[in-house]
Amino acid sequence: MLTPIQKLAARVYGGGDYAHLTQLSDCEDCGDTLFTALQRELDPGEDCDGLEEARRRVRQMIRDLQAVSDALELAE
């Protein structure tokens, strides 16, 4: 069963396209690898133990994705 934090992410990610999912295994089979990675990061099984940790993890994911985006912009 998804946690309330994971459910919140599912409700807002992709305009709510994944709001109907209820299990992590459903997220893994949805075909959106970024959404799957987000749900895994927010999973208590990965030591995401609350809202503050979830916020920290999402901010880190954003920084990592921004670094990749920046590098792609500079690539020839």
C-alpha positions as CSV (number, residue, x, y, z in Angstrom):
1,M,0.0,0.0,0.0
2,L,1.3,3.5,-0.9
3,T,1.9,5.8,2.0
4,P,0.1,9.2,2.3
5,I,3.2,10.9,1.0
6,Q,3.4,8.5,-2.0
7,K,-0.3,9.0,-2.7
8,L,0.2,12.8,-2.6
9,A,3.0,12.5,-5.2
10,A,0.8,10.3,-7.4
11,R,-2.1,12.8,-7.2
12,V,0.0,15.7,-8.5
13,Y,2.7,14.0,-10.7
14,G,1.8,14.1,-14.4
15,G,-1.4,16.0,-13.8
16,G,-2.7,13.1,-11.7
17,D,-2.3,10.4,-14.3
18,Y,-1.2,8.0,-11.6
19,A,-3.6,9.0,-8.8
20,H,-5.4,5.6,-9.2
21,L,-2.3,3.6,-8.3
22,T,-2.4,2.0,-4.8
23,Q,0.7,-0.2,-4.7
24,L,4.4,0.3,-5.3
25,S,4.3,-2.6,-7.7
26,D,1.6,-0.7,-9.7
27,C,4.0,2.2,-9.9
28,E,6.8,0.0,-11.1
29,D,4.6,-1.3,-13.9
30,C,3.2,2.1,-15.1
31,G,5.8,2.7,-17.8
32,D,7.1,6.0,-16.4
33,T,10.5,5.4,-15.0
34,L,10.8,8.9,-13.4
35,F,7.6,8.4,-11.6
36,T,8.7,5.0,-10.5
37,A,12.0,6.4,-9.2
38,L,10.1,9.1,-7.3
39,Q,7.9,6.5,-5.7
40,R,10.8,4.3,-4.7
41,E,12.6,7.3,-3.1
42,L,9.5,8.1,-1.1
43,D,9.1,4.5,0.1
44,P,9.6,3.7,3.8
45,G,11.4,0.6,2.7
46,E,14.1,2.9,1.4
47,D,14.2,4.7,4.7
48,C,11.9,7.6,3.8
49,D,10.5,8.0,7.3
50,G,8.4,11.2,7.0
51,L,7.6,14.5,5.3
52,E,11.0,16.2,6.0
53,E,12.9,13.3,4.5
54,A,10.5,13.2,1.5
55,R,11.1,16.9,0.9
56,R,14.9,16.4,1.2
57,R,14.8,13.5,-1.3
58,V,12.6,15.4,-3.8
59,R,14.9,18.4,-3.6
60,Q,17.9,16.2,-4.3
61,M,16.2,14.6,-7.3
62,I,15.5,18.0,-8.7
63,R,19.1,19.1,-8.2
64,D,20.3,15.9,-9.9
65,L,17.9,16.3,-12.9
66,Q,18.8,20.0,-13.2
67,A,22.5,19.0,-13.4
68,V,21.8,16.6,-16.2
69,S,19.6,19.2,-18.0
70,D,22.4,21.8,-17.6
71,A,25.0,19.4,-19.1
72,L,22.7,18.5,-22.0
73,E,22.3,22.2,-22.8
74,L,26.1,22.6,-23.0
75,A,26.5,19.4,-25.1
76,E,27.2,19.7,-28.8
